[in-house]
Amino acid sequence: MKNETEKDSAVYLNSWIKGFNEGYNFIFKAASFAQKASNFVLGQQLMEQE
């Protein structure tokens, strides 16, 4: 299990490194996607509360 977790972590970190090497707009795109996901989740929670 530990080796699998380490491998997954390395793949994840390498994807961020690749993105930064392609340009700093990568971080803004990631932040935009995170905001959209957050808005979706919060919207779903509000709908469930009504």
Distance bins in CASP14 RR format, pairs under 12 A and 6 or more apart:
PFRMAT RR
TARGET T0000
AUTHOR 0000-0000-0000
RMODE 2
METHOD distances of the structure
MODEL  1
1 7 0 0 0 0 0 1 0 0 0 0 0
1 8 0 0 0 0 0 1 0 0 0 0 0
2 8 0 0 0 0 0 1 0 0 0 0 0
2 9 0 0 0 0 0 1 0 0 0 0 0
3 9 0 0 0 0 0 1 0 0 0 0 0
3 10 0 0 0 0 0 1 0 0 0 0 0
4 10 0 0 0 0 0 1 0 0 0 0 0
4 11 0 0 0 0 0 1 0 0 0 0 0
5 11 0 0 0 0 0 1 0 0 0 0 0
5 12 0 0 0 0 0 1 0 0 0 0 0
6 12 0 0 0 0 0 1 0 0 0 0 0
6 13 0 0 0 0 0 1 0 0 0 0 0
7 13 0 0 0 0 0 1 0 0 0 0 0
7 14 0 0 0 0 0 1 0 0 0 0 0
8 14 0 0 0 0 0 1 0 0 0 0 0
8 15 0 0 0 0 0 1 0 0 0 0 0
9 15 0 0 0 0 0 1 0 0 0 0 0
9 16 0 0 0 0 0 1 0 0 0 0 0
10 16 0 0 0 0 0 1 0 0 0 0 0
10 17 0 0 0 0 0 1 0 0 0 0 0
11 17 0 0 0 0 0 1 0 0 0 0 0
11 18 0 0 0 0 0 1 0 0 0 0 0
12 18 0 0 0 0 0 1 0 0 0 0 0
13 19 0 0 0 0 0 1 0 0 0 0 0
13 20 0 0 0 0 0 1 0 0 0 0 0
14 20 0 0 0 0 0 1 0 0 0 0 0
14 21 0 0 0 0 0 1 0 0 0 0 0
15 21 0 0 0 0 0 1 0 0 0 0 0
15 22 0 0 0 0 0 1 0 0 0 0 0
15 26 0 0 0 0 1 0 0 0 0 0 0
15 30 0 0 0 0 0 1 0 0 0 0 0
16 22 0 0 0 0 0 1 0 0 0 0 0
16 23 0 0 0 0 0 1 0 0 0 0 0
16 26 0 0 0 0 1 0 0 0 0 0 0
16 27 0 0 0 0 1 0 0 0 0 0 0
16 30 0 0 0 0 1 0 0 0 0 0 0
17 23 0 0 0 0 0 1 0 0 0 0 0
17 26 0 0 0 0 0 1 0 0 0 0 0
18 26 0 0 0 0 1 0 0 0 0 0 0
19 25 0 0 0 0 1 0 0 0 0 0 0
19 26 1 0 1 0 0 0 0 0 0 0 0
19 27 0 0 0 0 1 0 0 0 0 0 0
19 28 0 0 0 0 0 1 0 0 0 0 0
19 29 0 0 0 0 1 0 0 0 0 0 0
19 30 0 0 0 0 1 0 0 0 0 0 0
20 26 1 0 0 1 0 0 0 0 0 0 0
20 27 1 0 0 1 0 0 0 0 0 0 0
20 28 0 0 0 0 0 1 0 0 0 0 0
20 29 0 0 0 0 0 1 0 0 0 0 0
20 30 0 0 0 0 0 1 0 0 0 0 0
22 29 0 0 0 0 0 1 0 0 0 0 0
22 30 0 0 0 0 0 1 0 0 0 0 0
23 29 0 0 0 0 1 0 0 0 0 0 0
23 30 0 0 0 0 0 1 0 0 0 0 0
24 30 0 0 0 0 0 1 0 0 0 0 0
24 31 0 0 0 0 0 1 0 0 0 0 0
25 31 0 0 0 0 0 1 0 0 0 0 0
25 32 0 0 0 0 0 1 0 0 0 0 0
26 32 0 0 0 0 0 1 0 0 0 0 0
26 33 0 0 0 0 0 1 0 0 0 0 0
27 33 0 0 0 0 0 1 0 0 0 0 0
27 34 0 0 0 0 0 1 0 0 0 0 0
28 34 0 0 0 0 0 1 0 0 0 0 0
28 35 0 0 0 0 0 1 0 0 0 0 0
29 35 0 0 0 0 0 1 0 0 0 0 0
29 36 0 0 0 0 0 1 0 0 0 0 0
30 36 0 0 0 0 0 1 0 0 0 0 0
30 37 0 0 0 0 0 1 0 0 0 0 0
31 37 0 0 0 0 0 1 0 0 0 0 0
31 38 0 0 0 0 0 1 0 0 0 0 0
32 38 0 0 0 0 0 1 0 0 0 0 0
32 39 0 0 0 0 0 1 0 0 0 0 0
33 39 0 0 0 0 0 1 0 0 0 0 0
33 40 0 0 0 0 0 1 0 0 0 0 0
34 40 0 0 0 0 0 1 0 0 0 0 0
34 41 0 0 0 0 0 1 0 0 0 0 0
35 41 0 0 0 0 0 1 0 0 0 0 0
35 42 0 0 0 0 0 1 0 0 0 0 0
36 42 0 0 0 0 0 1 0 0 0 0 0
36 43 0 0 0 0 0 1 0 0 0 0 0
37 43 0 0 0 0 0 1 0 0 0 0 0
37 44 0 0 0 0 0 1 0 0 0 0 0
38 44 0 0 0 0 0 1 0 0 0 0 0
38 45 0 0 0 0 0 1 0 0 0 0 0
39 45 0 0 0 0 0 1 0 0 0 0 0
39 46 0 0 0 0 0 1 0 0 0 0 0
40 46 0 0 0 0 0 1 0 0 0 0 0
40 47 0 0 0 0 0 1 0 0 0 0 0
41 47 0 0 0 0 0 1 0 0 0 0 0
41 48 0 0 0 0 0 1 0 0 0 0 0
42 48 0 0 0 0 0 1 0 0 0 0 0
42 49 0 0 0 0 0 1 0 0 0 0 0
43 49 0 0 0 0 1 0 0 0 0 0 0
43 50 0 0 0 0 0 1 0 0 0 0 0
44 50 0 0 0 0 0 1 0 0 0 0 0
END
